[in-house]
Amino acid sequence: MNQQKRILIVGGVAGGASCAARLRRLDEQAEIVIFERGPYVSFANCGLPYYVGEIIQHEDKLLVATPGLFRERFHIEVRTSHEVTSIDRAAGEVEVRNLETGSVYRERYDALVLSPGATPIRPDLPGIDLPGIFTLRTIPDSREIREWLKTRDAQRAVVAGGGFIGIEMAENLDVWGLDVTIVEMADQLMPPLDPEMAEFVRLRLAAHTAQVRLGDGVAGFEQAGNGGLVVRTQAGERIPADIVILSLGVRPEVGLARQAGLEIGSRGGIRVDDSMRTGDPRIWAVGDAVEVRNSITGEWDLVPLAGPANRHGRIAADAICGRASRFRGIQGTAVCGFFGLTAALTGATEKSLRRAGIGDYEAVYLHPGHHAGYYPGARPIHLKLVFRRSDGLILGAQAVGEEGVERRIDVIAMAIQKGATVFDLEEAELCYAPQYGSAKDPVNLAGMLAANAVRGDVALAPWSGLTETAAFVLDVRDPGEVAGNSIDGAVNIPLDQLRDRLAELPRDREIWVACRTGHRSYYACRLLSQNGFRVRNLPGGHESYKAWFPEGHRQLTGVKL
Ligand SMILES: Cc1cc2nc3c(=O)[nH]c(=O)nc-3n(C[C@H](O)[C@H](O)[C@H](O)COP(=O)(O)OP(=O)(O)OC[C@H]3O[C@@H](n4cnc5c(N)ncnc54)[C@H](O)[C@@H]3O)c2cc1C
């Protein structure tokens, strides 16, 4: 007969709740107790920005499960408003404080799972505790923001931090009719993206919000005479605001683990093995609080996302019940929607590869319609595929567009998990009818472009080298497309005239060829290389050029990479 195990779980949201439910499915006898410091378990943090924007109208919609459901359906005890304050590993006990009564008691465990999440960063800046400055992590946080918006005549908001949550909040404050300014210290929005892909995000936000300020951080806050706030920036700007949302990232909550002497890794998260077990054989840790291996770069990584937290919880439960489940590592598949645009990514970016010291890679860009061009309503997808130059292994992808973005990234995410190459993308059999895609889906096209490069059919020119290259830059667009809209120093010879004008091209210099999207320039490259010229294609053409060198915004994004 099964001996009854006593399993305690710290934190009852994504990682903790999924672990508890899986444990019950595997072990009907175990005694399972969840301790949750806050008033709710299993709530949808990801829905909080939309609750602020009143797209989700009722708070109870955010509650995925309640203590009652855990008790009745799963026979799991949930103690909300109970904080675990310390772990006595030698005794196999935790100390718990009942936050309602103040009483403190100890509980014994056979297995302990830590899923304490992460804390929003709230830097120690002058004026940070003034009323009207909020972070967003819990239902009470979002309730307070809504109350603030409802009870004051707020006109202007500052969102500090232009990551996923900051951008979602910008959209949901815009719903309230506020003028929103995003202040971001990095020189791009959405730091997980490569900067030129983030440029598409900036353009969309700038079209909707009052301001996007890049390369400038928040330095402090002051009370304004009218009862509002003034946000001071590092560059000396003073921005008036009636509400400030801090979205400066999160820090893994490791206090309990550190106090218990568990290993904290180089990225500041709890160190676990691939079964989510800490160095203590009776303690597991999951979710935002842990650091895990990046499956592409092999580096330790912090990726605070709900999908991985749920998977960690499930794997820890399997391991506790003697099943050999393993976490395969993180590849950072994520998506964000705002003002009708979707930005998504999976796997490595050029930035992350460079940080990891990996140089064997190349990238292609394409800007196809999300479905067949002949069917009305096709919207462009700006897609970047990063792959290993030596053998075509897919390393990562980023996409931005209005329609069909997440579907393409999900396909490539799965391909990466299966160790697929660009040749597999070329051959991938995907859904097609005119209103959904094309006979050559954007995913196929990305594979073809990259496969052309790996096979040596066409060499790629790096956009980052454009300002310094000694190459002859050839623009093969039609003259009407070029007017007032050309790459500095480029010579225009339309593709259809190229065969007759070969004598105008140098044979002693490399030729870098561009068009609007990289399609015609590919034909030109094939034509020229078969006529003995040394050529490279500028991937993604002028559409990518505009993202790399955005006019009037900052110079030469690429050089800063
Ligand atoms: C506004 C917002 C939007 C998001 N949107 C997305 C999204 O769209 N997609 C996505 O993938 N991810 C999103 N996330 C991230 C996602 O919510 C987290 O990755 C996920 O919730 C992490 O789960 P977790 O169990 O590790 O931590 P959490 O869900 O944060 O749960 C940890 C819980 O532990 C409790 N706790 C901590 N310490 C103790 C203690 N000592 N004793 C008792 N209880 C304790 C905390 O009160 C907390 O409730 C979003 C997060 C936020 C805040």
The ligand as an SDF file (V2000), in Angstrom:
LIG
                    3D

 53 58  0  0  0  0  0  0  0  0999 V2000
    0.7280   41.6490  -15.5510 C   0  0  0  0  0  0  0  0  0  0  0  0
    1.3260   40.3570  -15.9780 C   0  0  0  0  0  0  0  0  0  0  0  0
    1.0820   39.8810  -17.2500 C   0  0  0  0  0  0  0  0  0  0  0  0
    1.6570   38.6900  -17.6580 C   0  0  0  0  0  0  0  0  0  0  0  0
    1.3830   38.2370  -18.9180 N   0  0  0  0  0  0  0  0  0  0  0  0
    1.9110   37.0640  -19.3240 C   0  0  0  0  0  0  0  0  0  0  0  0
    1.5900   36.5340  -20.5790 C   0  0  0  0  0  0  0  0  0  0  0  0
    0.8160   37.1260  -21.3410 O   0  0  0  0  0  0  0  0  0  0  0  0
    2.1660   35.3600  -20.9560 N   0  0  0  0  0  0  0  0  0  0  0  0
    3.0160   34.6800  -20.1260 C   0  0  0  0  0  0  0  0  0  0  0  0
    3.5080   33.6110  -20.4930 O   0  0  0  0  0  0  0  0  0  0  0  0
    3.3130   35.1420  -18.8950 N   0  0  0  0  0  0  0  0  0  0  0  0
    2.7860   36.3140  -18.4820 C   0  0  0  0  0  0  0  0  0  0  0  0
    3.0630   36.7830  -17.2270 N   0  0  0  0  0  0  0  0  0  0  0  0
    4.0050   36.0280  -16.3780 C   0  0  0  0  0  0  0  0  0  0  0  0
    3.3200   34.8770  -15.6360 C   0  0  0  0  0  0  0  0  0  0  0  0
    2.2040   35.3610  -14.9850 O   0  0  0  0  0  0  0  0  0  0  0  0
    4.3160   34.2760  -14.6540 C   0  0  0  0  0  0  0  0  0  0  0  0
    5.4090   33.7870  -15.3820 O   0  0  0  0  0  0  0  0  0  0  0  0
    3.7230   33.1390  -13.8450 C   0  0  0  0  0  0  0  0  0  0  0  0
    2.6180   33.5660  -13.1180 O   0  0  0  0  0  0  0  0  0  0  0  0
    4.7740   32.5810  -12.8850 C   0  0  0  0  0  0  0  0  0  0  0  0
    4.2210   31.6250  -12.0620 O   0  0  0  0  0  0  0  0  0  0  0  0
    4.8400   31.3380  -10.6260 P   0  0  0  0  0  0  0  0  0  0  0  0
    4.0380   30.2530  -10.0320 O   0  0  0  0  0  0  0  0  0  0  0  0
    6.2970   31.1520  -10.7290 O   0  0  0  0  0  0  0  0  0  0  0  0
    4.6660   32.6990   -9.8390 O   0  0  0  0  0  0  0  0  0  0  0  0
    3.3530   33.5310   -9.4920 P   0  0  0  0  0  0  0  0  0  0  0  0
    2.2900   33.2620  -10.4710 O   0  0  0  0  0  0  0  0  0  0  0  0
    3.7850   34.9290   -9.2940 O   0  0  0  0  0  0  0  0  0  0  0  0
    2.9110   32.9430   -8.1000 O   0  0  0  0  0  0  0  0  0  0  0  0
    3.7300   33.0290   -6.9850 C   0  0  0  0  0  0  0  0  0  0  0  0
    2.8510   33.1290   -5.7490 C   0  0  0  0  0  0  0  0  0  0  0  0
    3.6540   32.7720   -4.6190 O   0  0  0  0  0  0  0  0  0  0  0  0
    3.2070   33.5400   -3.5180 C   0  0  0  0  0  0  0  0  0  0  0  0
    4.2970   33.5450   -2.5280 N   0  0  0  0  0  0  0  0  0  0  0  0
    5.5350   34.0510   -2.6690 C   0  0  0  0  0  0  0  0  0  0  0  0
    6.2650   33.8300   -1.5750 N   0  0  0  0  0  0  0  0  0  0  0  0
    5.4690   33.1720   -0.6990 C   0  0  0  0  0  0  0  0  0  0  0  0
    5.6600   32.6620    0.6050 C   0  0  0  0  0  0  0  0  0  0  0  0
    6.8190   32.7930    1.2400 N   0  0  0  0  0  0  0  0  0  0  0  0
    4.6280   32.0410    1.2030 N   0  0  0  0  0  0  0  0  0  0  0  0
    3.4310   31.8790    0.5650 C   0  0  0  0  0  0  0  0  0  0  0  0
    3.2070   32.3430   -0.6780 N   0  0  0  0  0  0  0  0  0  0  0  0
    4.2120   32.9710   -1.3010 C   0  0  0  0  0  0  0  0  0  0  0  0
    2.9310   34.9030   -4.1130 C   0  0  0  0  0  0  0  0  0  0  0  0
    2.0100   35.6070   -3.3040 O   0  0  0  0  0  0  0  0  0  0  0  0
    2.3570   34.5440   -5.4780 C   0  0  0  0  0  0  0  0  0  0  0  0
    0.9460   34.5820   -5.4800 O   0  0  0  0  0  0  0  0  0  0  0  0
    2.4870   37.9690  -16.7830 C   0  0  0  0  0  0  0  0  0  0  0  0
    2.7280   38.4390  -15.4840 C   0  0  0  0  0  0  0  0  0  0  0  0
    2.1460   39.6200  -15.0780 C   0  0  0  0  0  0  0  0  0  0  0  0
    2.3940   40.1190  -13.6900 C   0  0  0  0  0  0  0  0  0  0  0  0
  1  2  1  0
  2  3  1  0
  2 52  2  0
  3  4  2  0
  4  5  1  0
  4 50  1  0
  5  6  2  0
  6  7  1  0
  6 13  1  0
  7  8  2  0
  7  9  1  0
  9 10  1  0
 10 11  2  0
 10 12  1  0
 12 13  2  0
 13 14  1  0
 14 15  1  0
 14 50  1  0
 15 16  1  0
 16 17  1  0
 16 18  1  0
 18 19  1  0
 18 20  1  0
 20 21  1  0
 20 22  1  0
 22 23  1  0
 23 24  1  0
 24 25  2  0
 24 26  1  0
 24 27  1  0
 27 28  1  0
 28 29  2  0
 28 30  1  0
 28 31  1  0
 31 32  1  0
 32 33  1  0
 33 34  1  0
 33 48  1  0
 34 35  1  0
 35 36  1  0
 35 46  1  0
 36 37  1  0
 36 45  1  0
 37 38  2  0
 38 39  1  0
 39 40  1  0
 39 45  2  0
 40 41  1  0
 40 42  2  0
 42 43  1  0
 43 44  2  0
 44 45  1  0
 46 47  1  0
 46 48  1  0
 48 49  1  0
 50 51  2  0
 51 52  1  0
 52 53  1  0
M  END
$$$$
